[in-house]
Amino acid sequence: MQMNKVKFGIVAFFDILGFSQFAAVETDREITEAAEKLRGIILEIPEKVAKSETIRIPSHYLSGIEWRIISDSILLSKEFAADEYEWFHWLAFFRVCTGLMNLTFDYGFPLRGAISTGAFYIEEHSFVGKPIIDCHELSSCTQWAGCVVAPAAEERLQRIYLKQRTMEQVCVRYDVPMHGKERIERADYTKSLFTLKWFHDDLSRAPADIALRIPNVVWEKFKAHKKEIPDSSNVMLKVGNTIKFLEYVNSLYYNSNEKRGPLNPND
């Protein structure tokens, strides 16, 4: 068997927050119900993203993006040649990742993830390559439902032809809440990173009172599928950090990262 070639492009790694609680069922009925949701939602995510009327991703954006779904992990990759118009691939990839996060959140499966770039090898459910590992390690340190752009990807974006306003349509720099784990003795801190404005499309079409509704929506999605959130768990922290980020995105103009004024004089 001929080994697939090493590819160069963009990768993203996501994991589903709260999946272990969702999957830790014991009775035949609970297992059957969870399996039906897994099959009907998670395993069909690529098709649902492609067909979503809300997300409305053009078919050419989806071309060339490969999906791997393993339990609670979702790996996306997109290869491009050195002589291609690279920014188009980035914009397409960001748009698909945004659509993925919107859709899974709507189904009650919030995601956290990261995007990077470099050389990688993927075959079936096996994969190697620094950008994939970087995404996994970086995303696992974040304390929210969100997606960050790894420093390696940010550096490459700065080198290619890039209009600042175009970038601001999909990303915003944000002090991302992190958990140090082994690196700094499990201390909590923040790190300034580019992040996907994954809830932005919904907010742009939302009613004027969306700022008041964001907390309830986030709580609802984190607790979906009978997931419980103990007062002492760090899930509480993730919920709070997610609310803060979405409220911040809601305070920005749709096509830029400038702060907008109130939606009406009574706000």
N, C-alpha and C positions, 0 to 999 in steps of 0.2 A: 504494500500500500504506500502510495506516495504521500509524503507529509505535506500538509498545507503550508504555504509560504508565510513567512513573518510579514505582518502588515504594519503600516504606519497610518495613524489617524487619530481619532478622538474616541475616548471611552468614558462611560459613566457607570458607577456602581451605586445601587440603592438597596436599602433593606427596609422592611415593613416594621414600623413601630408597633409593639404590642402583639406581634405575631405568636410568640411563645404562649401567651395566655389564651389566644384564640385557638391554637392547635392543641393545647394540653387538655383534651377532653377524654372521657373514659367510657361512657356508655355507648352502646351500638348506635343509638339514636343520635347522640351528640356527635359522634365520629362521622356518621352519614351526613348530617346537616353541615358540618364543617367542610367535609370533602366536596359537597355540592357547591358550596360557596367558593371554595378554592378553584374548582373546575370552571364554574360559571363566571367568575370575576378575575382572579389572578392569572390563571392560565390563558385566558382569552384577552388579556390586556392589549397585546399588540394589535389585534383585530379591532378591539373597541376604540383604541386611540385613532386608528386609521379611519374609522367610520363615524366618529363622534361629530354630530352636527354642532355641538357647542364649541368644540375646540377648532373645528374647521381647518385642519392641516392640509395644504395642497399635497396631492399624491407625489409630486416630484420631491417634496421635502422628505418623504418617507423612504425614497429610493436609496438602497445601499445601506440602510441602517439594519444591523443584525441584533436580534434579541436572544437572550438566554435567561430563563427563569428557573431558579433552583430553590425550592422551598420558599423562604422569605426573602431571597436575594434576586435582584433583577440587574442584569448586565447588558448594557447597550454598547455597540461599537459601530464606527463608520470609518472606512478606509478612503483615502484620497491620494491622488498622484501629485508629485511635486509641481507639475506644470498646470494644475487645475486652479480655478479661481477659488482660493481657499476659504475666503470669508463666507461664501455661500454655504459651504459645508458646516461651518460653525453656527451660522444663523439657523440652518435647518435642524441641526442637532439640538441646539438650545430650545427651539420651538417644540420639538418632539418631547424633550425632557419636561418642559413646562406642561405640555398636554398630559403626559404620564402622571405627573404629580397632582394635577387638577383632578383627573379622573379617579385615581386611587383614593384621594382624599374624599371625594364625593361619595365613594362606596364605603367609606369608613375604615380605610387602610392608609393612614398617613405615612409618608416616606421621608427618610433622610438619605442624602446621597452626596456625591462629589463627581466632578468632571475633570478629566486630565487629558494629556496628549503624549504621544510617543510611539515606540515600536511595541508590538504585542503579538501573541499567538493564541488563537482560540480554535479548539476543535471539540465539537459536541459540548460536554459540560466540563471540559478541562481547559485551563487557560494559564498563561504565564506572561509576564511583562511588567516592568516597573510602574507604568501609568495605572494599571489595574490595581496593583497593591497599594499605590499611593492613594487612590480613590477610596479603597476599603478602609485604610488606616485613618485617613482624614475624616471621612464621613462618620466613622464609629466614635470619634471624639466629640462630635457636635451634639449639642443638647437641645434639639428642637426637631420639628418637621420642616425641612428645608434642604436646599442643594447649594453647595459651594463650588467655586471654581478653584482648582488646585493652583499653587504658585507657578508650576511649570506651564500650565495652560494659559495663565494670565500673561506670562512673559512672551509666549508665542503670539498671543493676540496683540500685544503691544508692537510686535515686529512686522506684522502683516498690515496691508492697507486696511485702515479702520477709521470710520467716521464716528466720532464720539457720541453723537446723537443716536446713531444706529445702535450702538452698544447699550445706551441707556434704555432702549425699548425693551430689552430682555434682562439686563443685569443692573445691580446697584451694589456699591461698596457698603459693607455693613460690619459692625463689630459683632461677630458671630460668637454666641455662647459655647464654650468648649469645656471638656473635662480632660484633665491632664493625664490620667491613668499613670502608666509607669514613668512618663517623661518628667513630670514635676510632682511626684508623690500624690497623685490623684487630686491636685488642687484645681479649683474652677477658675477660669479666666476667659477673656474674650480675645479674638484674633480678627484683625481687619482683613476681609476677603471679599472678592466679587461673589455675589450670590444671585441665583435666579429669582426673578420676580414672578414666582410660579402661580400666585393667586391674583396676579394683576389683571388678567383678562376678565375674570369674574367681577372684580371690583369696578372695572371700567363700565360695566353694564348694570351695576347694582344700584339700588335706591339710595337716597341721600342719607338714610339712617344706618348704612352698612357699618359705620364705625361703632355704633351701639350693638350691632348684631354679631360682630366678629367673635367676641368671647364665647357666646352661646354656641355658635357654629363650631368653633374649635373643640369645645368640650364635647359636643354631640358626636363629632367624628372620632375623637379619641376613645369614647366610651361605646362606640358602635359594636355590634355583634357580642353583646353581653360582657364586654371587657370592663373590669373594675379598676378604679384608680384609688388606691389607698392614700390617705392623707400624708403618710410618711414616705411614700415612694418618690423616686426621682422623675417619675412620669409627670407628677405635678409640676416639676420644674420645666420639663419639655413643653407642657401645655402652655405655661405662662410665657416662655420664650417665644413660642410660635405665635401667640396672640400679639405680643409686642412687635414682632417682625411684620405681621400682616397689617397691624395698625400703622406702622411706619410706611409701608408701601402705599397704603391708602392715602397717606398725607402728601404723596408726590403726584406730579402731573403724569398723565398716561404715557407721553412720549419723551419724557425727560425725568431726571432725578432732582429737579428743583421742587421745593416745597410750594404747594398751591395754597390759596386762601380758602376760607370757608365756602361750602357749596351754596349757602344762602345767608342772608344777613342775620338770621335768627340762630345760626350755628355757634 
